[in-house]
Amino acid sequence: MRLKLTVVFRYNYSRDDEELYKELMDIANELIPHVMKAVSSGHSAYSILRDPECFAHLLRLYDGICQWEEGSVMPVLHIGWARPLVNTIAKFDADVRSQLVIDALDQNSDDEAVSIQAR
């Protein structure tokens, strides 16, 4: 899935991408918050909320959505994206968030614009 999204995020959003937009919005604003709510309650011995790699994947998803919007004629992100993002990020403890290394890469590189790695 990561490879497919990485390819999608290299393009600019257009009207032809409405179905993809809806899918990404459902994932980011409904599926992810639902999973976060489910794993943050109860007596689970292991939680994705304590996993810095999970947090890194989450940030890569949102970074990719931002890349998809860059240079686009039509805006993609709006307050409907921001609220679930902030709520989801806030569920990760500060010690988990502090374990990430985020590096901006060379603009001329074929790699992703940002490297997000767990320590």
N, CA, C and O of each residue as an XYZ file, in Angstrom:
476
protein
N       0.825     -1.195      0.000
C       0.000      0.000      0.000
C       0.869      1.259      0.000
O       0.542      2.243     -0.665
N       1.989      1.227      0.754
C       2.840      2.410      0.838
C       3.389      2.800     -0.522
O       3.414      3.980     -0.868
N       3.830      1.809     -1.298
C       4.371      2.103     -2.621
C       3.308      2.735     -3.506
O       3.589      3.704     -4.212
N       2.099      2.206     -3.479
C       1.023      2.758     -4.304
C       0.729      4.200     -3.910
O       0.573      5.055     -4.782
N       0.651      4.485     -2.610
C       0.378      5.851     -2.183
C       1.533      6.775     -2.512
O       1.312      7.935     -2.861
N       2.763      6.288     -2.409
C       3.921      7.110     -2.756
C       3.827      7.551     -4.210
O       4.142      8.698     -4.529
N       3.403      6.669     -5.085
C       3.238      7.008     -6.499
C       2.124      8.032     -6.674
O       2.295      9.009     -7.405
N       1.001      7.826     -6.023
C      -0.136      8.755     -6.125
C       0.267     10.144     -5.667
O      -0.091     11.138     -6.299
N       1.013     10.219     -4.566
C       1.339     11.507     -3.991
C       2.318     12.314     -4.827
O       2.512     13.500     -4.562
N       2.942     11.704     -5.830
C       3.862     12.426     -6.714
C       3.107     13.252     -7.758
O       3.709     14.076     -8.446
N       1.820     13.043     -7.879
C       1.005     13.768     -8.846
C       0.214     14.855     -8.152
O       0.047     14.826     -6.933
N      -0.275     15.814     -8.921
C      -1.121     16.865     -8.385
C      -2.582     16.431     -8.461
O      -2.995     15.741     -9.393
N      -3.331     16.838     -7.490
C      -4.750     16.519     -7.452
C      -5.477     17.233     -8.591
O      -5.191     18.391     -8.896
N      -6.422     16.525     -9.216
C      -7.261     17.128    -10.247
C      -8.685     16.611    -10.080
O      -8.935     15.723     -9.265
N      -9.597     17.154    -10.835
C     -11.003     16.739    -10.749
C     -11.186     15.246    -11.032
O     -12.127     14.631    -10.531
N     -10.304     14.671    -11.821
C     -10.396     13.246    -12.153
C     -10.096     12.345    -10.952
O     -10.347     11.141    -11.000
N      -9.571     12.916     -9.897
C      -9.155     12.142     -8.730
C     -10.189     12.149     -7.602
O      -9.850     11.841     -6.459
N     -11.405     12.484     -7.896
C     -12.420     12.617     -6.847
C     -12.629     11.329     -6.052
O     -12.788     11.378     -4.832
N     -12.631     10.184     -6.723
C     -12.826      8.916     -6.011
C     -11.652      8.613     -5.086
O     -11.840      8.147     -3.962
N     -10.448      8.881     -5.565
C      -9.271      8.691     -4.724
C      -9.308      9.645     -3.534
O      -8.970      9.258     -2.416
N      -9.716     10.882     -3.770
C      -9.861     11.864     -2.695
C     -10.818     11.342     -1.629
O     -10.524     11.421     -0.437
N     -11.951     10.812     -2.051
C     -12.943     10.290     -1.100
C     -12.370      9.130     -0.283
O     -12.605      9.038      0.922
N     -11.621      8.251     -0.942
C     -11.024      7.112     -0.239
C      -9.998      7.577      0.790
O     -10.000      7.108      1.928
N      -9.123      8.497      0.392
C      -8.123      9.008      1.319
C      -8.769      9.749      2.485
O      -8.316      9.650      3.626
N      -9.822     10.485      2.188
C     -10.521     11.205      3.255
C     -11.170     10.216      4.226
O     -11.123     10.418      5.439
N     -11.768      9.158      3.701
C     -12.359      8.133      4.578
C     -11.289      7.474      5.443
O     -11.503      7.251      6.635
N     -10.147      7.165      4.850
C      -9.057      6.534      5.608
C      -8.560      7.482      6.695
O      -8.463      7.106      7.863
N      -8.246      8.709      6.302
C      -7.642      9.665      7.229
C      -8.618     10.185      8.282
O      -8.224     10.443      9.420
N      -9.865     10.337      7.915
C     -10.802     11.013      8.813
C     -11.820     10.111      9.483
O     -12.512     10.539     10.407
N     -11.921      8.862      9.029
C     -12.858      7.939      9.671
C     -12.159      6.668     10.152
O     -12.266      6.310     11.325
N     -11.453      5.990      9.263
C     -10.828      4.720      9.622
C      -9.737      4.896     10.679
O      -9.755      4.217     11.705
N      -8.797      5.795     10.438
C      -7.699      5.997     11.388
C      -8.220      6.467     12.748
O      -7.827      5.893     13.763
N      -9.092      7.491     12.818
C      -9.614      7.879     14.135
C     -10.375      6.743     14.833
O     -10.303      6.613     16.055
N     -11.101      5.923     14.068
C     -11.819      4.794     14.666
C     -10.833      3.788     15.270
O     -11.036      3.315     16.388
N      -9.773      3.463     14.537
C      -8.761      2.533     15.036
C      -8.086      3.124     16.276
O      -7.880      2.418     17.263
N      -7.747      4.395     16.231
C      -7.096      5.042     17.376
C      -7.991      5.006     18.612
O      -7.519      4.770     19.724
N      -9.258      5.238     18.411
C     -10.194      5.203     19.533
C     -10.281      3.785     20.102
O     -10.319      3.598     21.318
N     -10.312      2.804     19.223
C     -10.427      1.408     19.663
C      -9.185      0.950     20.424
O      -9.304      0.250     21.429
N      -8.005      1.332     19.962
C      -6.783      0.862     20.623
C      -6.420      1.688     21.845
O      -5.602      1.256     22.657
N      -7.008      2.861     21.991
C      -6.671      3.690     23.146
C      -7.575      3.398     24.340
O      -7.393      3.979     25.410
N      -8.538      2.513     24.168
C      -9.401      2.140     25.282
C      -9.244      0.654     25.567
O      -8.816     -0.111     24.702
N      -9.582      0.262     26.750
C      -9.491     -1.152     27.109
C      -8.163     -1.492     27.749
O      -7.375     -0.612     28.095
N      -7.931     -2.774     27.900
C      -6.747     -3.254     28.602
C      -5.810     -3.993     27.665
O      -5.417     -5.127     27.941
N      -5.449     -3.355     26.556
C      -4.565     -4.051     25.623
C      -3.125     -3.944     26.116
O      -2.684     -2.877     26.543
N      -2.402     -5.051     26.054
C      -1.018     -5.085     26.524
C      -0.101     -4.332     25.567
O       0.906     -3.766     25.993
N      -0.436     -4.318     24.288
C       0.367     -3.621     23.302
C      -0.552     -2.702     22.519
O      -1.652     -3.094     22.128
N      -0.112     -1.526     22.300
C      -0.931     -0.571     21.579
C      -0.103      0.099     20.492
O       1.074      0.400     20.688
N      -0.731      0.327     19.348
C      -0.038      1.042     18.272
C       0.282      2.473     18.694
O       1.124      3.132     18.085
N      -0.390      2.946     19.731
C      -0.125      4.296     20.216
C       1.223      4.411     20.924
O       1.689      5.515     21.208
N       1.839      3.280     21.203
C       3.169      3.271     21.832
C       4.260      2.903     20.825
O       5.413      2.689     21.198
N       3.892      2.832     19.568
C       4.810      2.393     18.521
C       5.252      3.584     17.662
O       4.449      4.115     16.895
N       6.520      4.013     17.777
C       6.976      5.153     16.977
C       6.912      4.895     15.468
O       6.727      5.832     14.691
N       7.063      3.640     15.049
C       6.973      3.319     13.620
C       5.548      3.558     13.108
O       5.360      4.026     11.986
N       4.567      3.240     13.918
C       3.168      3.512     13.550
C       2.947      5.015     13.404
O       2.290      5.469     12.467
N       3.503      5.778     14.342
C       3.389      7.231     14.265
C       4.071      7.754     13.007
O       3.556      8.665     12.359
N       5.217      7.193     12.655
C       5.935      7.597     11.436
C       5.080      7.328     10.191
O       5.020      8.161      9.287
N       4.426      6.172     10.146
C       3.551      5.859      9.002
C       2.392      6.848      8.904
O       2.020      7.271      7.810
N       1.835      7.206     10.033
C       0.743      8.177     10.053
C       1.204      9.521      9.482
O       0.512     10.124      8.661
N       2.361      9.977      9.917
C       2.878     11.249      9.405
C       3.205     11.167      7.921
O       3.005     12.137      7.190
N       3.707     10.018      7.467
C       3.981      9.845      6.031
C       2.689      9.959      5.216
O       2.684     10.549      4.135
N       1.604      9.397      5.733
C       0.319      9.490      5.034
C      -0.096     10.951      4.879
O      -0.427     11.390      3.778
N      -0.078     11.693      5.963
C      -0.490     13.093      5.885
C       0.487     13.937      5.072
O       0.070     14.859      4.371
N       1.782     13.633      5.158
C       2.749     14.334      4.336
C       2.475     14.064      2.853
O       2.577     14.966      2.022
N       2.131     12.831      2.535
C       1.805     12.479      1.156
C       0.582     13.214      0.649
O       0.546     13.647     -0.503
N      -0.416     13.357      1.500
C      -1.625     14.101      1.105
C      -1.259     15.562      0.843
O      -1.763     16.171     -0.100
N      -0.383     16.122      1.679
C       0.075     17.498      1.447
C       0.838     17.602      0.125
O       0.668     18.569     -0.617
N       1.680     16.606     -0.169
C       2.415     16.594     -1.444
C       1.454     16.520     -2.622
O       1.662     17.170     -3.647
N       0.410     15.732     -2.471
C      -0.583     15.563     -3.528
C      -1.247     16.894     -3.843
O      -1.581     17.170     -4.996
N      -1.437     17.720     -2.817
C      -2.093     19.015     -3.016
C      -1.147     20.065     -3.600
O      -1.589     20.961     -4.319
N       0.149     19.961     -3.299
C       1.110     20.962     -3.767
C       1.048     21.103     -5.286
O       1.095     20.115     -6.020
N       0.945     22.333     -5.733
C       0.922     22.597     -7.161
C      -0.408     22.292     -7.831
O      -0.557     22.476     -9.039
N      -1.357     21.835     -7.060
C      -2.663     21.501     -7.606
C      -3.491     22.758     -7.810
O      -3.370     23.723     -7.055
N      -4.332     22.740     -8.836
C      -5.234     23.861     -9.094
C      -6.344     23.880     -8.041
O      -6.828     24.943     -7.653
N      -6.734     22.694     -7.591
C      -7.828     22.573     -6.624
C      -7.258     22.274     -5.233
O      -6.354     21.450     -5.096
N      -7.782     22.936     -4.210
C      -7.320     22.630     -2.856
C      -7.833     21.258     -2.405
O      -8.936     20.847     -2.767
N      -7.028     20.566     -1.619
C      -7.402     19.256     -1.110
C      -7.681     19.350      0.384
O      -8.732     18.912      0.853
N      -6.753     19.912      1.120
C      -6.861     19.961      2.573
C      -7.723     21.132      3.036
O      -7.695     22.214      2.449
N      -8.473     20.898      4.076
C      -9.301     21.920      4.694
C      -9.500     21.523      6.148
O      -8.922     20.529      6.587
N     -10.276     22.246      6.891
C     -10.452     22.004      8.319
C     -10.973     20.585      8.596
O     -10.719     20.025      9.662
N     -11.688     20.021      7.651
C     -12.188     18.651      7.810
C     -11.059     17.623      7.890
O     -11.253     16.539      8.440
N      -9.896     17.946      7.355
C      -8.717     17.088      7.467
C      -7.945     17.400      8.740
O      -7.417     16.494      9.385
N      -7.875     18.674      9.103
C      -7.018     19.113     10.212
C      -7.483     18.593     11.567
O      -6.662     18.129     12.359
N      -8.759     18.660     11.845
C      -9.249     18.228     13.163
C      -8.934     16.762     13.458
O      -8.385     16.464     14.519
N      -9.269     15.828     12.545
C      -8.917     14.430     12.824
C      -7.407     14.214     12.932
O      -6.961     13.406     13.746
N      -6.619     14.920     12.127
C      -5.164     14.788     12.197
C      -4.657     15.197     13.576
O      -3.905     14.454     14.207
N      -5.060     16.362     14.040
C      -4.601     16.851     15.341
C      -5.060     15.913     16.452
O      -4.280     15.604     17.353
N      -6.300     15.459     16.407
C      -6.801     14.533     17.424
C      -6.032     13.223     17.421
O      -5.753     12.667     18.484
N      -5.690     12.725     16.252
C      -4.955     11.464     16.139
C      -3.528     11.621     16.654
O      -3.049     10.781     17.414
N      -2.857     12.675     16.252
C      -1.488     12.913     16.700
C      -1.440     13.069     18.217
O      -0.512     12.587     18.866
N      -2.431     13.736     18.774
C      -2.465     13.969     20.221
C      -2.601     12.675     21.023
O      -2.279     12.661     22.212
N      -3.064     11.600     20.410
C      -3.212     10.323     21.116
C      -1.872      9.639     21.374
O      -1.771      8.789     22.259
N      -0.841     10.003     20.608
C       0.493      9.442     20.808
C       1.193     10.232     21.910
O       1.184     11.463     21.900
N       1.797      9.523     22.855
C       2.523     10.177     23.940
C       3.712     10.953     23.397
O       4.235     10.656     22.322
N       4.125     11.953     24.164
C       5.269     12.778     23.763
C       6.537     11.943     23.596
O       7.349     12.229     22.716
N       6.717     10.920     24.426
C       7.932     10.105     24.288
C       7.942      9.324     22.984
O       9.013      9.083     22.427
N       6.787      8.926     22.486
C       6.701      8.247     21.186
C       6.971      9.255     20.068
O       7.720      8.968     19.134
N       6.358     10.433     20.167
C       6.556     11.462     19.139
C       8.009     11.914     19.078
O       8.513     12.244     18.005
N       8.682     11.932     20.219
C      10.071     12.403     20.248
C      11.051     11.385     19.668
O      12.222     11.711     19.472
N      10.611     10.183     19.393
C      11.491      9.152     18.858
C      11.637      9.206     17.336
O      12.331      8.373     16.752
N      10.993     10.172     16.696
C      11.080     10.274     15.239
C      12.194     11.209     14.817
O      12.504     12.188     15.495
N      12.786     10.884     13.684
C      13.770     11.746     13.041
C      13.149     12.144     11.708
O      12.846     11.288     10.876
N      12.961     13.447     11.510
C      12.338     13.949     10.281
C      13.374     14.796      9.555
O      13.862     15.795     10.083
N      13.699     14.380      8.332
C      14.692     15.084      7.520
C      14.059     15.505      6.200
O      13.396     14.707      5.538
N      14.269     16.762      5.822
C      13.879     17.223      4.494
C      14.973     16.783      3.537
O      16.157     16.970      3.815
N      14.584     16.204      2.418
C      15.550     15.705      1.438
C      15.722     16.701      0.305
O      14.967     17.667      0.192
N      16.704     16.461     -0.519
C      17.023     17.300     -1.664
C      15.830     17.382     -2.615
O      15.252     16.355     -2.972
N      15.468     18.563     -3.015
C      14.334     18.783     -3.920
C      14.532     18.096     -5.268
O      13.554     17.720     -5.914
N      15.781     17.927     -5.703
C      16.062     17.338     -7.008
C      16.108     15.816     -6.967
O      16.309     15.172     -7.997
N      15.928     15.252     -5.810
C      16.006     13.805     -5.651
C      14.700     13.147     -6.074
O      13.637     13.765     -6.020
N      14.789     11.885     -6.496
C      13.584     11.131     -6.827
C      12.954     10.513     -5.585
O      11.889      9.902     -5.667
N      13.605     10.668     -4.439
C      13.070     10.133     -3.193
C      11.912     10.986     -2.708
O      11.607     12.030     -3.284
N      11.271     10.527     -1.637
C      10.211     11.312     -1.023
C      10.789     12.628     -0.549
O      11.982     12.698     -0.256
N       9.973     13.682     -0.463
C      10.437     15.000     -0.066
C      10.885     15.034      1.391
O      11.747     15.830      1.762
N      10.297     14.169      2.214
C      10.611     14.132      3.628
C      10.845     12.698      4.039
O      10.090     11.799      3.668
N      11.898     12.493      4.811
C      12.175     11.169      5.364
C      11.740     11.174      6.819
O      12.182     12.021      7.595
N      10.882     10.240      7.197
C      10.402     10.138      8.574
C      10.755      8.745      9.060
O      10.243      7.750      8.547
N      11.634      8.679     10.053
C      12.121      7.411     10.570
C      11.988      7.378     12.080
O      12.169      8.396     12.748
N      11.670      6.204     12.618
C      11.675      6.005     14.059
C      13.094      5.674     14.487
O      13.804      4.951     13.787
N      13.508      6.196     15.629
C      14.860      5.895     16.155
C      14.925      4.495     16.642
O      15.972      4.056     17.118
